[in-house]
Amino acid sequence: MKKILIAYISRAGHTQQMADYIAEGVRMAGCEAGLQIAATIKTEKDLAGYDGYIFGAPTYHRTMPPVMESFLFIAQQAGLAGKPGGAFGSYTHSGDAPLHIFDTMEHVFKMAMTSLGPFKLLEHLVDTPDGMRACQSYGRAIAQMLADEAL
Ligand SMILES: Cc1cc2nc3c(=O)[nH]c(=O)nc-3n(C[C@H](O)[C@H](O)[C@H](O)COP(=O)(O)O)c2cc1C
């Protein structure tokens, strides 16, 4: 079974909730979903063994939290070129973090990023049926990229 890693950080729990729903979407598409808090990933070896990668962080002070920046320096060493990917995060008014993460995955890591683009979700929508479905759809779409690869 193909495996997708969802590595995220979350201060107040909203991006974590998104990660859980995205994992549900990945599983709905028949893939295995691994959920990891990005701060617990210490070396690039911790990122080995997955077929796709979805990274998430909330926006604070118009950027991603520093711990996510450190995580991306580790991920840069992991040889993710060509792997399917996506980026997500909860926000209230600007939502910059998922855009920056997506940008790094696409242009620095040279990953095969989802055509859906970065997925930012307003905080007040995360814990609603529509928010849940939007997250599940994002996870399902990236898992579907793996199924399409296999054809
Ligand atoms: C001090 C502070 C600064 C914030 N700065 C931004 C910001 O620049 N842009 C934005 O869209 N949201 C900003 N937010 C809102 C958070 O992104 C939002 O609460 C998000 O849902 C938090 O996600 P989390 O629960 O995963 O930590 C800020 C929140 C706090 C408390």
The ligand as a Tripos MOL2 file, in Angstrom:
@<TRIPOS>MOLECULE
LIG
   31    33     1     0     0
SMALL
NO_CHARGES

@<TRIPOS>ATOM
      1 C1          0.0220   36.1960   17.7100 C.3       1 LIG1
      2 C2         -0.7440   35.6880   16.5170 C.ar      1 LIG1
      3 C3         -0.3670   36.1110   15.2600 C.ar      1 LIG1
      4 C4         -1.0830   35.6670   14.1180 C.ar      1 LIG1
      5 N1         -0.7100   36.0960   12.8860 N.ar      1 LIG1
      6 C5         -1.4470   35.7180   11.8050 C.ar      1 LIG1
      7 C6         -1.1010   36.1930   10.5120 C.ar      1 LIG1
      8 O1         -0.1400   36.9400   10.3120 O.2       1 LIG1
      9 N2         -1.8850   35.8010    9.4710 N.ar      1 LIG1
     10 C7         -2.9680   34.9800    9.6280 C.ar      1 LIG1
     11 O2         -3.6220   34.6580    8.6490 O.2       1 LIG1
     12 N3         -3.2970   34.4870   10.8330 N.ar      1 LIG1
     13 C8         -2.5690   34.8380   11.9250 C.ar      1 LIG1
     14 N4         -2.8890   34.3780   13.1740 N.ar      1 LIG1
     15 C9         -4.0230   33.4430   13.3100 C.3       1 LIG1
     16 C10        -3.5910   31.9580   13.2840 C.3       1 LIG1
     17 O3         -3.0080   31.6210   12.0560 O.3       1 LIG1
     18 C11        -4.8350   31.1050   13.5030 C.3       1 LIG1
     19 O4         -5.3010   31.2860   14.8250 O.3       1 LIG1
     20 C12        -4.5960   29.6290   13.2270 C.3       1 LIG1
     21 O5         -5.8350   28.9810   13.1700 O.3       1 LIG1
     22 C13        -3.7390   28.9860   14.2960 C.3       1 LIG1
     23 O6         -3.5220   27.6500   13.9220 O.3       1 LIG1
     24 P1         -3.1710   26.5400   14.9890 P.3       1 LIG1
     25 O7         -4.4030   26.3240   15.8430 O.co2     1 LIG1
     26 O8         -2.8670   25.3190   14.1600 O.co2     1 LIG1
     27 O9         -2.0000   27.0040   15.7840 O.co2     1 LIG1
     28 C14        -2.1960   34.7820   14.2920 C.ar      1 LIG1
     29 C15        -2.5390   34.3800   15.5950 C.ar      1 LIG1
     30 C16        -1.8240   34.8130   16.6900 C.ar      1 LIG1
     31 C17        -2.2490   34.3480   18.0700 C.3       1 LIG1
@<TRIPOS>BOND
     1     1     2 1
     2     2     3 ar
     3     2    30 ar
     4     3     4 ar
     5     4     5 ar
     6     4    28 ar
     7     5     6 ar
     8     6     7 ar
     9     6    13 1
    10     7     8 2
    11     7     9 ar
    12     9    10 ar
    13    10    11 2
    14    10    12 ar
    15    12    13 ar
    16    13    14 ar
    17    14    15 1
    18    14    28 ar
    19    15    16 1
    20    16    17 1
    21    16    18 1
    22    18    19 1
    23    18    20 1
    24    20    21 1
    25    20    22 1
    26    22    23 1
    27    23    24 1
    28    24    25 2
    29    24    26 1
    30    24    27 1
    31    28    29 ar
    32    29    30 ar
    33    30    31 1
@<TRIPOS>SUBSTRUCTURE
     1 LIG1         1 GROUP 0 **** ****
